[in-house]
């Protein structure tokens, strides 16, 4: 099973993805935690280039293609081999991030982003996507506590609003895949319980329990 976590930076997705893998492992499942960008050796180099605050100005097309290049390597080197090996793959960001950030956030045609990523992933799509949704006011309070925001985090409120709107559009268009979770006011434990219930239900269906 392929599970992805999406949301704005500061939404808590990384914490929840890690907690889910810990729980799956405790339940006896072979689970792998990975992330984008940066889930491979090449990806680490691309991540530094993409997120470094002092990096030269980057055109939206360049940013979108570099994200897709990271994803192509990640799918071929990490995700597909793990799925073939019957592992549960939990990934912090995937294609939806590119559609939301480069598509809606940078106003790059979302359909073009999808086409490029269809090539990059070979058509691979998550079985479940958890969208951790936080209102912008709450998100800004969280981000203010970060001493070193990366290049993408520092693009301002209007950019963040467009990205969030993009995520909500994705969730509305694919309700069978994307589970929107209100993550602005709830506890980490409460959110994790909801996530585990969804995954447990999906696992039971797959195992015929």
Backbone bond lengths (Angstrom), bond angles and torsions (degrees), N, CA, C in turn:
res aa  C-N    CA-C-N  psi(-1)  N-CA   C-N-CA  omega(-1)  CA-C   N-CA-C  phi
1 X - - - 1.453 - - 1.523 109.01 -
2 X 1.334 115.66 141.45 1.456 122.52 -178.39 1.525 108.74 -114.69
3 X 1.332 115.86 115.17 1.460 122.68 -176.48 1.528 108.88 -117.85
4 X 1.329 117.15 132.16 1.459 120.19 177.65 1.521 110.78 -121.45
5 X 1.324 114.69 152.64 1.458 122.59 175.78 1.519 109.10 -117.42
6 X 1.328 115.45 131.37 1.456 121.02 -178.76 1.523 110.68 -129.77
7 X 1.310 115.31 162.34 1.457 120.89 177.92 1.506 110.66 149.83
8 X 1.310 115.57 167.84 1.454 121.07 176.93 1.527 110.06 -67.23
9 X 1.324 116.28 155.09 1.457 120.23 175.00 1.529 108.55 -59.30
10 X 1.332 115.94 129.71 1.452 120.30 -177.42 1.517 113.74 97.77
11 X 1.333 116.87 -0.13 1.466 120.39 -177.91 1.523 113.01 -79.44
12 X 1.336 116.79 -15.96 1.461 120.39 -179.97 1.513 114.10 99.14
13 X 1.312 117.94 7.26 1.458 120.74 -175.36 1.530 112.83 -63.17
14 X 1.332 117.04 -38.66 1.464 119.74 -179.16 1.528 110.85 -64.66
15 X 1.316 116.49 -41.85 1.471 121.42 177.18 1.521 110.75 -61.68
16 X 1.324 116.65 -44.75 1.463 120.71 -177.44 1.526 111.64 -70.06
17 X 1.315 117.93 -37.54 1.467 121.09 178.43 1.523 110.23 -62.99
18 X 1.327 116.26 -44.24 1.461 121.08 179.30 1.519 111.42 -64.05
19 X 1.330 116.49 -42.71 1.462 120.57 179.91 1.530 111.20 -64.35
20 X 1.320 116.65 -37.47 1.469 120.13 179.12 1.524 111.08 -64.77
21 X 1.330 117.54 -42.72 1.465 120.62 179.47 1.526 110.62 -64.34
22 X 1.321 116.78 -39.57 1.471 120.40 177.05 1.527 110.10 -59.87
23 X 1.329 116.46 -45.81 1.469 120.94 179.97 1.526 111.26 -64.79
24 X 1.335 117.50 -44.99 1.466 120.55 179.61 1.528 111.21 -59.96
25 X 1.322 115.66 -40.70 1.469 119.94 178.89 1.522 110.85 -64.97
26 X 1.330 116.01 -42.23 1.469 120.10 177.98 1.527 111.62 -62.96
27 X 1.341 116.32 -29.28 1.463 121.19 179.38 1.525 112.49 -82.63
28 X 1.332 116.43 1.08 1.460 120.62 176.04 1.512 115.43 94.19
29 X 1.323 117.77 9.01 1.462 121.32 179.19 1.525 110.16 -91.05
30 X 1.314 115.85 151.24 1.459 122.16 175.88 1.524 107.11 -90.20
31 X 1.323 117.15 99.63 1.458 121.83 -173.87 1.522 111.03 -117.60
32 X 1.319 115.50 142.21 1.453 122.56 -179.11 1.520 109.82 -120.83
33 X 1.329 116.87 129.96 1.464 122.31 175.69 1.519 109.23 -102.80
34 X 1.334 117.01 128.85 1.454 121.20 177.70 1.524 108.97 -143.52
35 X 1.328 117.10 178.09 1.464 119.23 -175.32 1.519 111.87 -150.85
36 X 1.327 114.77 164.48 1.457 122.46 173.45 1.525 109.55 -136.57
37 X 1.333 116.76 144.13 1.462 125.53 -13.55 1.525 111.27 -73.06
38 X 1.330 115.60 158.42 1.459 119.50 174.08 1.501 117.05 110.26
39 X 1.335 118.51 17.58 1.454 120.44 -177.79 1.514 115.19 -84.33
40 X 1.349 117.02 1.73 1.469 122.44 178.12 1.527 108.16 -138.80
41 X 1.331 116.48 174.94 1.459 119.87 176.53 1.516 111.70 -61.07
42 X 1.323 116.49 -46.93 1.460 120.93 176.36 1.528 109.46 -63.12
43 X 1.321 115.63 -39.84 1.452 120.61 -179.71 1.525 112.67 -61.22
44 X 1.335 117.21 -34.63 1.462 120.33 178.20 1.526 110.80 -63.39
45 X 1.323 116.13 -38.75 1.467 120.02 177.77 1.516 110.45 -67.18
46 X 1.336 116.24 -42.37 1.458 120.17 179.23 1.524 111.25 -67.02
47 X 1.334 117.34 -37.38 1.462 120.85 179.45 1.529 110.88 -60.35
48 X 1.315 115.59 -44.41 1.465 119.70 179.57 1.525 110.04 -61.47
49 X 1.326 116.78 -42.52 1.463 121.47 179.93 1.524 111.07 -65.61
50 X 1.325 116.81 -40.21 1.469 121.66 -175.99 1.524 113.15 -74.81
51 X 1.331 117.61 -35.42 1.462 120.59 -171.34 1.526 114.71 -105.35
52 X 1.324 117.73 -13.02 1.456 120.43 -178.70 1.524 111.05 -60.38
53 X 1.313 115.36 122.04 1.471 120.87 -175.43 1.526 111.98 -63.12
54 X 1.327 117.37 -31.31 1.459 121.37 -177.33 1.528 112.57 -90.22
55 X 1.337 116.58 5.68 1.467 119.64 -179.39 1.531 110.24 -65.52
56 X 1.341 117.50 152.37 1.467 120.76 177.39 1.527 110.85 -59.84
57 X 1.327 116.15 156.68 1.459 120.87 178.67 1.529 109.82 -56.52
58 X 1.321 115.63 134.70 1.465 120.99 -175.01 1.520 110.13 -118.28
59 X 1.331 116.60 131.93 1.466 121.11 177.86 1.531 109.12 -69.18
60 X 1.347 118.25 145.02 1.468 120.59 179.54 1.525 113.69 -54.07
61 X 1.332 117.27 -37.28 1.471 119.50 178.50 1.524 110.54 -63.98
62 X 1.332 116.12 -41.97 1.464 120.60 178.98 1.524 110.57 -62.07
63 X 1.331 116.27 -46.11 1.464 120.65 -179.94 1.526 110.94 -60.84
64 X 1.325 116.37 -44.89 1.464 120.60 -179.29 1.530 111.33 -62.47
65 X 1.330 116.73 -42.19 1.466 120.63 -178.58 1.528 111.82 -70.86
66 X 1.325 117.62 -35.64 1.462 120.20 176.98 1.529 111.20 -67.06
67 X 1.337 116.71 -39.10 1.464 120.02 175.33 1.528 110.39 -61.81
68 X 1.320 116.16 -41.46 1.466 120.33 179.42 1.525 111.14 -67.43
69 X 1.336 116.69 -36.35 1.468 120.36 178.60 1.526 110.24 -64.95
70 X 1.320 116.40 -43.28 1.470 120.84 175.20 1.519 110.28 -57.38
71 X 1.328 115.35 -43.84 1.472 120.97 -176.70 1.534 111.36 -67.56
72 X 1.317 116.72 -39.27 1.465 120.21 179.38 1.532 110.61 -60.54
73 X 1.321 116.51 -45.95 1.464 120.74 178.58 1.523 110.97 -64.52
74 X 1.309 115.59 -40.78 1.468 122.43 -178.18 1.525 111.32 -63.19
75 X 1.328 116.03 -45.90 1.468 120.55 -179.83 1.520 110.42 -62.74
76 X 1.332 116.38 -46.95 1.461 119.92 -175.98 1.526 113.00 -71.17
77 X 1.330 116.87 -37.37 1.466 120.35 -173.79 1.523 113.73 -89.62
78 X 1.334 116.95 -31.36 1.463 119.92 -172.07 1.527 113.43 -120.01
79 X 1.328 117.04 -57.70 1.466 120.10 -167.77 1.523 112.72 -69.17
80 X 1.336 117.83 -54.44 1.475 119.32 -178.57 1.526 112.77 -61.15
81 X 1.332 119.77 -45.26 1.470 119.18 177.33 1.523 112.83 -58.28
82 X 1.331 117.11 -38.63 1.465 120.14 179.26 1.523 111.29 -66.98
83 X 1.331 117.33 -41.07 1.463 121.03 179.04 1.527 111.13 -66.07
84 X 1.334 116.08 -39.17 1.469 120.51 176.96 1.531 110.15 -62.47
85 X 1.336 115.33 -31.41 1.462 121.64 -179.90 1.526 111.95 -86.46
86 X 1.349 116.37 13.76 1.469 123.44 177.38 1.526 114.19 62.98
87 X 1.323 116.64 28.09 1.453 120.33 173.68 1.529 109.72 -85.85
88 X 1.337 115.38 156.08 1.461 121.00 169.62 1.521 106.28 -91.57
89 X 1.318 116.45 117.56 1.459 120.87 -178.34 1.523 109.63 -98.15
90 X 1.328 116.19 124.26 1.462 122.37 176.88 1.531 106.99 -114.08
91 X 1.330 115.90 117.41 1.463 120.50 -173.48 1.529 111.22 -118.58
92 X 1.313 115.67 128.87 1.458 123.95 175.54 1.533 107.59 -83.50
93 X 1.328 116.68 96.28 1.467 128.10 -176.56 1.535 111.78 84.88
94 X 1.347 113.48 145.36 1.469 121.20 174.33 1.526 107.01 -155.68
95 X 1.308 118.57 -146.55 1.464 121.93 -172.84 1.525 112.71 -58.33
96 X 1.325 117.78 -37.96 1.468 120.36 -178.79 1.528 111.73 -55.99
97 X 1.329 116.92 -32.04 1.466 119.99 178.16 1.520 111.07 -62.91
98 X 1.323 116.39 -42.71 1.464 119.70 179.26 1.520 111.36 -66.18
99 X 1.328 116.66 -41.33 1.469 120.10 178.98 1.532 109.72 -62.93
100 X 1.340 116.82 -42.78 1.464 120.75 -177.54 1.525 112.21 -73.71
101 X 1.325 117.01 -47.88 1.463 120.83 -174.02 1.525 113.16 -79.94
102 X 1.327 117.00 -53.97 1.459 118.49 -178.74 1.529 111.85 -82.17
103 X 1.342 115.91 -34.88 1.454 119.15 179.09 1.520 112.42 -72.02
104 X 1.308 116.44 -70.74 1.465 120.43 -177.36 1.532 112.23 -76.08
105 X 1.334 116.62 -42.73 1.464 119.48 -176.90 1.515 113.60 -64.70
106 X 1.337 116.43 -47.85 1.462 120.90 -179.34 1.525 112.68 -94.95
107 X 1.335 115.33 4.96 1.468 121.96 178.06 1.536 112.35 61.35
108 X 1.337 115.69 33.37 1.459 121.17 172.61 1.524 106.85 -89.12
109 X 1.308 118.30 136.83 1.463 121.97 -174.58 1.539 110.97 -49.10
110 X 1.342 118.38 112.19 1.473 120.65 -177.99 1.528 113.37 -56.42
111 X 1.325 117.68 -33.92 1.468 119.57 -179.79 1.526 110.52 -66.73
112 X 1.331 117.67 -33.90 1.463 120.77 177.01 1.527 110.23 -69.38
113 X 1.329 116.20 -38.23 1.465 120.17 176.91 1.528 109.92 -60.89
114 X 1.309 116.29 -42.07 1.470 120.43 -179.83 1.526 111.72 -64.88
115 X 1.329 117.06 -41.21 1.465 121.09 -179.43 1.527 110.44 -62.60
116 X 1.327 116.66 -47.13 1.462 120.77 179.32 1.523 110.81 -60.79
117 X 1.326 116.75 -41.27 1.459 120.02 -178.14 1.521 112.87 -76.34
118 X 1.306 117.37 -22.70 1.465 119.97 171.89 1.526 109.43 -62.79
119 X 1.327 116.05 -39.43 1.467 120.90 176.33 1.530 110.01 -69.03
120 X 1.334 116.57 -45.63 1.467 121.23 -176.66 1.529 112.34 -61.40
121 X 1.323 117.23 -37.67 1.473 121.26 -176.00 1.517 113.73 -95.53
122 X 1.329 116.89 -9.02 1.455 119.05 -174.53 1.516 112.02 65.96
123 X 1.329 116.32 25.51 1.464 121.27 178.52 1.517 114.51 86.73
124 X 1.330 117.96 6.33 1.462 120.58 -179.56 1.528 110.48 -68.79
125 X 1.327 116.17 132.10 1.464 121.51 179.24 1.524 109.42 -131.85
126 X 1.335 117.90 144.76 1.467 119.93 179.07 1.530 112.17 -64.76
127 X 1.328 115.77 151.01 1.467 120.68 172.23 1.525 110.08 -77.79
128 X 1.325 115.73 -38.98 1.466 122.11 179.26 1.523 108.15 -136.75
129 X 1.323 115.94 136.04 1.459 120.74 172.66 1.523 108.85 -125.71
130 X 1.329 116.03 127.02 1.457 121.11 175.92 1.522 108.67 -100.65
131 X 1.326 115.90 118.11 1.458 121.41 176.44 1.518 108.42 -99.70
132 X 1.320 116.93 110.68 1.460 121.31 177.71 1.528 107.71 -88.51
133 X 1.305 114.71 106.83 1.459 121.14 -172.48 1.526 110.68 -100.67
134 X 1.327 115.83 125.72 1.462 122.81 178.99 1.521 108.00 -128.63
135 X 1.331 117.09 133.91 1.463 119.28 177.75 1.529 109.37 -65.06
136 X 1.323 116.31 152.48 1.457 121.72 -171.38 1.530 112.18 -61.89
137 X 1.330 117.95 -39.22 1.469 120.32 -179.77 1.525 111.35 -60.16
138 X 1.341 116.24 -45.76 1.467 120.18 178.88 1.523 111.08 -66.28
139 X 1.334 114.93 -38.02 1.458 119.98 -179.44 1.519 111.52 -63.33
140 X 1.329 116.71 -42.72 1.463 120.74 -179.31 1.527 111.07 -62.22
141 X 1.331 116.59 -36.49 1.464 119.90 177.02 1.522 110.83 -62.21
142 X 1.330 115.85 -39.63 1.459 119.88 178.79 1.529 110.81 -67.97
143 X 1.330 116.36 -44.42 1.460 120.35 -176.58 1.525 112.13 -67.05
144 X 1.330 116.84 -28.99 1.464 120.55 179.21 1.523 111.47 -62.50
145 X 1.328 116.13 -25.32 1.463 120.73 -179.16 1.530 111.68 -78.89
146 X 1.334 116.51 -12.51 1.460 120.08 178.98 1.529 108.97 -84.76
147 X 1.311 116.47 127.92 1.457 120.32 -177.83 1.528 111.69 -77.74
148 X 1.323 116.84 -31.52 1.468 119.99 -176.14 1.523 110.88 -127.25
149 X 1.318 116.46 90.12 1.453 120.26 175.20 1.526 109.14 -76.84
150 X 1.350 116.73 143.73 1.454 119.13 179.30 1.534 110.61 -81.49
151 X 1.319 115.39 -178.76 1.460 121.26 -174.11 1.525 112.06 -59.80
152 X 1.335 117.29 -39.11 1.460 120.94 -177.00 1.519 111.35 -78.73
153 X 1.337 117.39 -36.40 1.467 120.94 179.85 1.529 112.26 -63.32
154 X 1.339 115.91 -27.98 1.450 119.63 -173.87 1.520 115.78 -91.91
155 X 1.316 118.24 24.17 1.465 120.99 -175.67 1.530 114.53 -87.71
156 X 1.283 118.22 -1.53 1.448 119.83 173.26 1.514 115.51 99.43
157 X 1.349 114.61 169.46 1.454 122.16 -173.20 1.520 112.59 -65.57
158 X 1.332 118.36 -44.47 1.461 120.16 -176.87 1.529 111.07 -62.46
159 X 1.333 116.43 -36.49 1.461 120.35 176.79 1.525 110.08 -64.05
160 X 1.332 116.58 -46.94 1.458 120.71 179.73 1.526 111.50 -61.09
161 X 1.316 117.06 -38.12 1.473 120.96 178.38 1.517 111.06 -64.14
162 X 1.323 116.58 -40.41 1.476 119.72 178.81 1.525 110.81 -67.07
163 X 1.333 116.31 -39.59 1.470 119.87 178.96 1.527 110.20 -64.01
164 X 1.313 116.43 -45.87 1.469 119.60 179.26 1.528 110.47 -60.97
165 X 1.318 116.51 -43.82 1.464 119.99 177.71 1.524 110.47 -59.29
166 X 1.328 116.56 -39.97 1.460 120.15 177.82 1.510 112.05 -61.76
167 X 1.317 116.10 -44.37 1.469 120.01 177.85 1.531 111.44 -60.58
168 X 1.320 116.73 -43.28 1.461 120.11 -179.10 1.530 111.04 -65.65
169 X 1.320 117.07 -34.61 1.467 120.94 176.38 1.534 110.66 -65.82
170 X 1.329 115.99 -41.47 1.466 120.47 177.75 1.523 110.20 -61.46
171 X 1.325 116.32 -45.78 1.470 120.96 -179.15 1.519 111.20 -62.87
172 X 1.327 116.70 -40.12 1.467 120.31 179.97 1.524 111.49 -67.76
173 X 1.326 116.58 -32.67 1.467 120.83 -177.83 1.529 112.34 -79.15
174 X 1.348 117.71 -25.62 1.465 121.02 -177.02 1.536 110.93 -131.36
175 X 1.321 117.19 64.65 1.474 120.19 -176.39 1.524 114.24 -66.74
176 X 1.324 118.59 -21.33 1.459 120.76 179.75 1.533 111.83 -76.95
177 X 1.328 116.45 -21.73 1.469 120.48 -179.60 1.527 112.19 -103.75
178 X 1.317 117.12 -41.60 1.467 121.59 -171.41 1.525 111.08 -96.90
179 X 1.317 115.58 121.87 1.463 122.17 175.93 1.526 108.17 -102.53
180 X 1.320 116.12 110.27 1.467 119.78 177.54 1.526 108.40 -82.37
181 X 1.327 115.55 128.00 1.455 121.69 179.80 1.522 109.11 -120.95
182 X 1.312 116.58 123.31 1.465 121.03 177.08 1.525 107.05 -70.29
183 X 1.335 115.43 114.77 1.464 119.50 -172.40 1.524 113.01 -119.95
184 X 1.321 117.00 13.47 1.454 119.49 -176.81 1.510 114.89 -82.84
185 X 1.326 116.62 -32.27 1.469 119.91 -173.15 1.526 113.53 -121.94
186 X 1.308 118.20 -11.05 1.454 121.15 -175.38 1.524 111.81 -87.28
187 X 1.321 116.41 160.98 1.461 120.90 179.56 1.526 110.24 -77.13
188 X 1.326 115.13 158.58 1.462 120.76 176.76 1.526 110.23 -58.50
189 X 1.328 116.37 -40.91 1.467 121.38 -177.70 1.529 111.68 -66.01
190 X 1.316 116.71 -40.42 1.463 121.38 -179.81 1.521 110.96 -65.66
191 X 1.313 116.03 -42.93 1.468 121.02 178.69 1.526 110.15 -64.65
192 X 1.325 116.28 -44.12 1.462 119.94 -179.03 1.523 111.57 -62.58
193 X 1.323 117.11 -37.66 1.461 120.70 178.48 1.523 110.97 -62.03
194 X 1.327 116.83 -42.54 1.466 119.91 178.12 1.525 110.68 -63.10
195 X 1.316 116.46 -42.25 1.461 120.96 179.38 1.530 110.52 -62.27
196 X 1.327 116.38 -46.07 1.465 120.05 -179.30 1.529 111.07 -61.91
197 X 1.315 117.31 -38.83 1.460 120.42 -179.96 1.528 111.21 -62.72
198 X 1.327 116.66 -41.33 1.467 121.04 178.71 1.525 110.40 -64.31
199 X 1.336 116.58 -46.48 1.466 120.91 -178.67 1.522 110.88 -66.30
200 X 1.324 117.38 -41.84 1.467 121.12 179.28 1.522 110.90 -61.24
201 X 1.321 116.16 -40.02 1.465 121.01 179.05 1.533 110.11 -64.20
202 X 1.331 116.38 -43.76 1.474 120.47 179.83 1.519 110.55 -65.34
203 X 1.317 117.46 -42.31 1.463 120.87 178.81 1.525 110.93 -62.37
204 X 1.324 117.08 -42.25 1.462 120.93 179.70 1.525 111.42 -61.60
205 X 1.324 116.61 -40.26 1.455 120.52 178.69 1.521 110.80 -65.43
206 X 1.330 117.05 -41.43 1.456 120.98 -178.97 1.542 111.60 -67.60
207 X 1.328 115.50 -33.22 1.468 119.82 -179.30 1.508 113.11 -90.74
208 X 1.343 115.57 -1.36 1.458 120.25 178.58 1.513 113.24 69.44
209 X 1.326 116.75 33.04 1.470 120.16 -178.51 1.517 111.43 -93.55
